[in-house]
Amino acid sequence: MKIFLLALTLLTSSAAYADCARVNGVTRCNDNVDVHRGYNGRAAYNSNTGNAAVQTRNSNGVTTTHTSHGGSAKTKNGRGVAQGAGGTTCVKGHSGTRCR
């Protein structure tokens, strides 16, 4: 569930970068998350948990995130599907969030 929340935060909220400062090309956040922006996406690393996430966006506007702990998510317009490393799948749609 933590992976899902991390991925969802990175994908759907610009507030995830609100408490961050950019130093030497690296965005450093208050909660020990480093965010690197590349040509085709972003990468983040949380030194507290040791988890890294890579985010890319395709030409259709679908954002895909993969984490180093095995989680993945695909989102578009605030809706999407996330799968945790343990096999839990969560779907966020217009009617709410459901996990199985």
N, C-alpha and C positions, 0 to 999 in steps of 0.2 A: 504494500500500500504506500510505503514511503517513496518508492520509485515512481509510482503513478502520480503522487502529489508533486514530486520534483519535476517530472516531465510536464505535467499540466501547468505548473507555475511558469516554467520556462517558455511554454508554448503560447499561453493565452494571456499573459499579463505583462504589460510594460512596467508595472510596479516592481517586478522582480529585479529591475536594475535601478530602482529609485535611490537606494542608499549606496551607490557605487561611485567610485572615482576612477578616472582614466589616467594611468601613469605608464609612460614608456610603451604605449600601444596595448597595454593590458588593462582591462577593467577589473578593479579590485573592489569587492563588496564587503559590507560590515560582517556578514556571516561566513567569511572565509571562502567565498566563491569567486574564482577567477573566471572572467568571461573573455574569450578571444573571438574576434569577428574576422572571418576570412572572406574570400571572394564569393563562395557559394554557400555560406552558412555560418554557424556559430558553434563554439565549443565552450563548455563550462566544467570546472573542476572544483569540488568541495573538499577541502583538506580535512575537515572534521570527520567526514564519513568515508573519504577515499573514493567517492563515486565521481565519474566523469560522464558528461552527456554531450553528444554531437547532434546538432540540429541543421537540417537542410530544407529548402523549399523548392518544389518543382514548378514547372511552367503553368500548371493548373491551380497553383496557390495552396497545394497540400503540403503541410509541414510534417516532416518525419524526424523523430528523435530516437536515438539509440543510447542506452546507458552502458557503462562498463560492468554493471552488475547483471546485465541480461534483460533489462526492461526495454520496451519500445512503445512508441505512440505515433499515431497519424491523426492530424487535426486540420480543420479548415473552418473558418468563421465561428470559432468558439465551440465547435462540436467535434467529437472524435472518438477514437478507440485507443486504449492503452492496455498493454499486456505486461504484467510484472514477471520477474525472473522465476517466481514460484508457480507460474501458470495462471494466475488470476487475471481475468479480462474484465475491464471496465469500459462502459460506453457512456458518453455524455451526449445527450441530444436535447431537443427542444422541450421534452417532457421530464428531464431530470437525469440523474446519474444512476446507473445500475451496474453491479459487479457480480460475477459468478466465478 
